[in-house]
């Protein structure tokens, strides 16, 4: 049963609340730095694609500006501050949330297998645990090899075993080294106060629903479920006890809930101008992005090249609290190339140029070139603005 909403929000209210909740409206928390961004968002998605940088580096950059890339990696992977696990996808998560993913570890354990099946589960998993106990944290290569030597997806028995142990919480990843997961025993990697799975499923779900609400600011049932990839019925079971409050949002056809703290003060402050990773949590959920920003965005990295509309890794442009265009970037030596860009209006040429120039400096480029645009006028406008900066 859904409680009646006592608060009504305009569409603009909801948009600004969402921007503030995601760290794009108001002064950024520079003292908290990258770890502050992670705690604020609750999850940062990992992905193999690297264009300007990998997505988990782009997330703090989008909010804080040109954070040194080594500092980003150090913030994530040192000092027992984070771990990697399955949330929205494979994500970096604040270490204090380890107990709240116990429900998912139990579910994986109850299922009994991954999509890769072990030939001898008991022998293979024990061999991995024995190696980690004896030799300390190791990558899958150091454990004995990740592949069978065939196709890329043909994992070795050792790789399947260690990933199964990661799924079930018998090993943990709190570091990546050269993009490879480094596996360790939880008793070494997780602080003692957090190393327990004694929270029942309901308490885990209640916490994750509350966290999703805080990270979104305001969202529908589907929005909240998608953030940590919960089921709709799991959200339904706990949302009344989550601390989130029912609200009505202008133009939203479905019921919504908001974080009370997000309603306590009107969102104000400076808007960030930046390029967003397609894996940024502001635009994770495509229906939500369309509902809040009136902007349709799709990742085309896995679309055959002739069928791409906006490019391989098109990054939305956030400016003035709205999504005002997108660009597919690449690097050629010390030149950042806008292989393809488009603007919602020509007024977005200036913020697009500013975002491109800042991104170029961050990745060590000293020039920016526009290769293609939605129209000759757009190409000329952005090129002129780049020359004026």
N, C-alpha and C positions, 0 to 999 in steps of 0.2 A: 504494500500500500504506500503510495507516494503522498507525503505531507503537502498541504497547500503552501504555495509560496507567499511569503509576506513582504518580499522585497522585489521591486521591479527595476530592471536595468535597461537603459537604451542600448542599441547596438554599439554606439561609440563608447559607452561606459564599459561594456564587456571587452571591447578591443583594447582599451587602455589598461584595464585590469589584467588582461592576459599578457600584455607587453611588460607591465611592471613585474608580474609574477615570474616571467622568464628572464628578467634582468635587462630589459631594453628600454626602460623608461625610468628616469631618475638617475642620480649619481651612482656609478658602479662602485661596488665594495672592493676598492683596491687593496685595503688592508687584508681582507679575507683572501684575495688573490684567486688562483686557480682552484684551490681546495674549497674556498668559499663558494665559487660558482658550482662546483660539484655538489656540495651540500644543499645549495639553493635549488638546484634542478632535480636532485635526487637520483639522476641517472644520466650518463653521457654515453651515447652509442659509439661503438667501434665499427670500423669498416676497412676493408683492404684497399679501397681506392685512394690514391694519393695524386692530387693535381697540384693545387697550391701547397697543400699539406694534407695529412690525414684528418679525417673528420673530427676526431677527439681533440685535435689541436685547434681546429677552426672554431670549436664551441667557445672556449674561453677568449680566443681572439675576438670573436664577434661582440663579446660583452665588455671586455677590458681594454681592447686595442692591442697594440703590438707587443704582446708578452713574448719574451724570448722563448723560442721553441725548446731549448734544453730545460728551461725552467718549468715549462708545461709538463714535460715527461717526468721530471724529478718530483713535481708536486703530486702527480698521480701515483707513481711507482716507488715511493720511498716512505719510510717512517710508519708503516702499518696504517695508512690513512684510507686505503681503498682496496677493493677486490673486484675481480671480474666475474660476472655471472649473467644468467639469462633473465633479463627484465623486459624492456620493450623489444630488445634483440640482445645480442651480446653487448653488454654495457659495463662501463666502469661505475661502481657503486660506492657510496661512503661506507667505510668499514662498520660503522655503528648499525647499518641495516642488515648485517649478516644474520642475526636471529630471525628477522622478519621474512627471510626467504626459505625458512625451514619447511613451510608448506609445499613449496615447489620441489625441494630436495626429496621430501617424503613421497611426493607424487611420482617423481622420476624413479625412485627406488621401487615403488609398488608396481610400476609398469614392467620393470625387470630387464629392460634392454633399450638400447638406442636404435636408430634406423640402421646402424652398422651392428652386426651380430658377432659376438666373440665366439671363437671356436672352443676355448676352454676358459670360461670366465674366472673360475676360482684360481687356477694357476697363474693366469695372465695378470689379474689384478693384484694378487699377492706379490708377484715379482716386482711390479711397479712400486708398491708400498715398501717392500724391503729395500729397493734401491734408494728411494727417497729418504728412508730412515737412516741408511748407512752413509749416503753421499751428499745429503742436503738438497736444496732446490735445483731442479734440472729441467731442461727443455725436452720435448719429445725426441729430438735428434740425439740428445745426450743419453736419453733413456734407452735408445736402441734403434731409432729411426721412425719417421712419421709415415713413410709410404712403402708400398710393396714393390715399387719399381715399375708398375704399370701405369694406368691412367691416373690423372691427378687426384681423383676421388677415391682411389684404392688405398685406403689407410692400412697401415700395418696393424697387427694384433696389439702391439704395444700402444700405438696411438689410440685405438678404439678403447683399450682398457683404461688409459689415463683420462680420456674424455668422459667415460662412464663414471669414473671415480670423481671427476669434477662435477658432473651432474648431480651426484648423490651426496656431495659434501665430504667425501673421504679424502680428497685432496682439494687444494685451493690455489687460485692464481691471484697473486698480489703484485705481479710484475710482468712486464713484457720486455724482452731483450732482442733488439733487432727484429721486432714485430712478432717474435715467437713467444708463446706463452711459457712462463716459467712456473712449474708446478711445485708445490710444497705441501707439507702436512699441516692441517689446520692448527694443531696444537703449537706449531712454531710460528705460524703466520698471523693468526687471529688473536687479539688480546684476550687474556683469560676471562675478563668480565663479560665478553661477548660470545665466547666459545660455548654455545649451548643451543640445542634445538628443542627446548622445552615449552616454547609458545605453541598453543594449539592453532589449528588452521584459521579459526575465526579471528584470533588476535593478530595473526600475521596479515590477514586480509584487511582488517580494520585499519591497521597502520598504513598499509600500502594505498588504500583508498584515500585516507587522510593526506598522505604525502602527495598523491596525484592531484588532489584538490588544491593543495598549497602551491604546487608547481605550475598548475594551470591557471590558478586564480578563480576561474569559473569554467564549468564544463557540463556537458550532458552526460548521461549514463555511459554512452558509447565513448565519449572523450576520456572519461575517468578510467574506464576499463582498458582502453588502448594504451594508456601511459605505461603501465607495467604488464600489459598483455594478460589481463584478468578476463574471466568470463563475465558476461552480463549478470548472470544469476549470482555470482560471487559478490559483485558490487551490491546487488539488491539485498543480499543477506546482512550486510554490515553498514550500509550507508547511514542508517538512522543513528548508529552509535559512533560514527566517524568524526563528529564535530562539524561537518559541513552543513550548510543551511540551504534550504530550497529557495530558488529565485526564479523569476520570470525574466526572459531576455527578449527584447523587441526583435521580431523576425525569426526567432528560433522556434521551430515547430515542436520540439521535444522539451520535457522538463529539464531543469538545470539545477546545479548546486554550486555554491561558492564557499571559499575559505572566509570565515568571519573576519579575519585580519585584513583580507583584501577589501572588505566592505567598510572597514572602520575609518578610512581616510581616502579622499578622492585621489586618484593617481595623477601626480603632477611631476614636472621635471623635464629634463632635456631628453630628446629622442636620440637614439644612436643611429648613425648612418653607417651601414656595413653590408658586406656580402655574407649570405648565409649558406652553410653547408646544406645540401638536400637532406642530410640526416640530423639537422638541428631539431631539437624538441619543439621549437616554436612552430615548425611546419611538418613534424612527423606525420600527423594525421591529415590526410589530404581533404576529406570532407570538412573537417574543422577549419582548415586553412581557407577553403572556399567560403565557408559560412562567415568567418570573422573578417577576412580581408577581401573577399570577392575576387580571389586570385587562384587560378587553376595552375597547379604545378605538378609535374611528373618527372621522376628520374628516368633518363633515357640511356643510361650507361649500358643497359642490357637489351636495348632496342637496336636492330640492325641499322648500320650507319645511314643507308639511303632513306630509312623511314623516320629518322630523327627530325624533330621540328626545331628544338631549341639547343641541341648539342649534347655531348657526352656527359658532362657534369655541370649542367646549368645551375648557377647559384642565384637565388632570388636576391634582389636589392631591397633592403629595408631602409627607408628614409622617411622622416616625419611621421613615424608610427604606421606607415603603410608599405605594402609591397608594390614597388613602382617599376619593376622591370626584372630582367635576369641576364646573366652573362655566362658563357662557357669559356673559362680561362685556360690558358696553357702558358708554359714558359719556354722561351727560346733563348738560351744563354742568359743574359741579364735583361731581357725584354719580356715583360708580361704581355701576352697577346690575348686580346678579346676576340676569340675565334668567331663568336657570334653573340650579338647582344640585341635586346629589344627593350623598349621603354613603353610604359603605359601612356605617357604624354611627353612632349619635348621638354617640359619643365623638369623632368627627371634627369636630364642630361648632366646638370651640375652635380647632383649627389652621386650619379653613376661614376663620373670622373673622379670625384673625391674618394669613393670607395675603391676604385681601381688603383688610384695612386697610393693610398694607404696600404692596400694589399701587396702592391709591388714592393714597397719599401720593406714590408714585413718579411717577405721571402727573398730579399737580397737582389731585387731587380731595380734598375735605375731608369727604365724607360717603359712606356706603355704604348701599344699599337692596337688600333681597332681594325680587325680584318673584315668582318661582315656585321651588318646590322639589319634591323627590321625594315629600314628604308634608307635611301641616301641621306635624307634630312637628319635622321637619327645618328648616322655615322658622322656626319659633318658637325652636328651639335656637340657630341661627346668629344670628338677630336679637338674642337675649338676650346672646350672647357679644360681639357687636359693641358693644352698649350698655355692656358691662362693661369694655371695653378703654380 
